[in-house]
Amino acid sequence: MIYKIYNDKRTVFTLQEIAMLVDEPDFNKLKQRINYYVRTKKIKNPRRSIYAKENYAVEELACKIYKPTYISLEYVLQKSGIVFQYNSRVTAISYLSRTINIDGNEMAYRKIKNDILYNTAGIIMYDNGISMATAARAFLDTLYFNKEYYFDSLERLDKEEVLKILPFYQSGRLSMQVKKLLKDA
């Protein structure tokens, strides 16, 4: 069983995902085996019913803790070169607002309307379970939450994608703010 977990490209698993991976229909037996692996430090248990390999991806963990969730805001803007200020915190959008720390990694979730959360425009879904906003979506999410925000470099932003996603937010204030920022860029 541990062999199958370590051979999988994912680094973070829910109990249900492990059950499907190892094809174990008996949940109690599976829990006992998993708890043994946690006690012997072969796998980690960063959160209830979530298990991880030793060097797990924090982004993957952030997407597994609360579902649905996608990584966005400052984290994506920083990786895209739109914001230069470094921050190791993983910022995500979900159905609730919360900040949690696991193994020294800070994950900040922001609550957004369900209409926006469930719209997949501008969200890339990777095979390992990570859902991440494009720079355009992260830009819009950031402006949705912040009336005033300073962006270091808007040249790397796909302006066509921004204008394509913008109507989903149904916000007049956001539309005016985006058009002004894009005109000035």
N, C-alpha and C positions, 0 to 999 in steps of 0.2 A: 504494500500500500504506500509506504513512504517513498518508494522508488517512483511510483506513478505521479505523486505530488511533485517531487523534485524534477521530474522529466517534463512537466507541463511548463509552458512559457509564462503562465501567470505566476505571480508571487504572493497573492492574497486570495484566500478562498473562504466562502461561507460553508457551513456544514452541509448544506444541500448540494453545493458544487462538488465537494469532496465525495459525497454519496454517489453522485452521477459519474464522477471520474473513476472511482474504484469499483463501481457497480455493486454496491452493498445495500441491499434492501432493508436490512435490520438496523434501524436507527440507534437502538440501545447498544448494540455490539459495536457500531461505528464510533459512538461517543466514547466508549471504553477504550478503544484502540487509539483514538485521537488524544484522549486525556493521558494515556501512557506516553505518547510521543511528546506531549507538552511537558510532562514531568521529567522525561529524560532529555529535554531541551533539543529535540530533533526538529521541532517546529515551535513557533511562538503563538501565543494567544493574546493578541493586543487588545481585543475587545470581545465581549460575550458572543459566541457563535461565529467568530471570525478568526481564521488561522492564517499564519504567514510563514514563508520561508525566512531564513536568517536575515538576508539582505533584501528585504521586500521594498517595493516601490511605494513611496508615500502617496503619490498621486492615485495609485490603485487602491490603497487603503481608504483614502478620502472618498472615493466613489463607491466603496462597498459599505461604509458605515451607515449612511442614510441614502435611501433610493427613493425617487430619482435624484441624482446629483450630477452636475457637470462642473469641471474646473474652469474658472473664468477670472474676471476682474484683474487685480494687480499682478497676480501670478503669471497669467498669459501675456499681459501687456509687457511685463518685464522680459519674458522669454522672447517676445517678438521684437524687442528693441524700441518700443514706443514709449516706455517709461524706463529711465536709467537707474532710479533708486533701487538698490538691492534689498530684498526682504525674503527670508527663507520660508515664511509662512505660506501654506497652500490655501488659496482663496477659492471658494466654490459657491455655486448657486444651488439651492435646494428648497424644500418645502418648509424649512424652519431656519431660524437664526440661532447660531450657537458657535462657541469657540471651544475646541478641545485640544488637549496635549496628550500624545502617545509617544513613548520612547524618545522624548525630547523634540518631537515634531509638532508644530502648531498647525491646526487646521481650522480655518474660519469659514463658516457657512452663513450665507445671507438668504433670507426668505424673499421669494418673488412670487408674483401672481401665477396661478396654475396655467393660465393661457400662454404665458411666456415660457414657463418652465417646461411644459410638454411640447413646445414647438422646437423641432430639431434643426431649424434653419441656422446654419453657421456653427453647428456642433459636429465634431469629428468623433466617431465611436471606434475605438481601437479594439483589436481582438482580445487583448488582455483585460478588458473590462473598464478601461479608462475612457471617460467621455470628456472631451476638452473643447472649449470654445475656440473658434478662430479669432484672430486679432480683431476683426470687425465686430464680431459678437461680443467679445470682452470689452471693446471700446463702448458699445451701446449699453451693455450691462452697467459699466462704471458710471456713465452719464445718467443712467436711469436712477441710480442710487445717490449720486452726488451732483448737486446743481452747479457747483464750481469744482473743477478738477484740472490740474495742469498736466499736459502731455508733453514730453520732451521732444518727440519726433513723430509727426503724423505722415511723413513721406512714405513710410513702410505700410501704411494702412491701405487696404483695397477699398477705395471709395465707392465703387460700383456695388460691392457686396454690402457695404454699410447701408446704402440707399435701398437695396433690395430687402434687407432684414428689418429696417426701420419701421415700416407700417405695422408689424406684429406687436409692437409695444403700445400702440394706440395712445400716444401721449403727444399733445400739441407742444408742450414745453420742450420735450426731448427733440421733436422734429426741428423746432426753431433753433435750439442750441446746436444740434448736429450740423444743420445747414450753415450756420454762422462759422463754426469751427472748420468745416471743410472748405468754405470760401476763403478763409484766412490762411489756410494751410498751403 
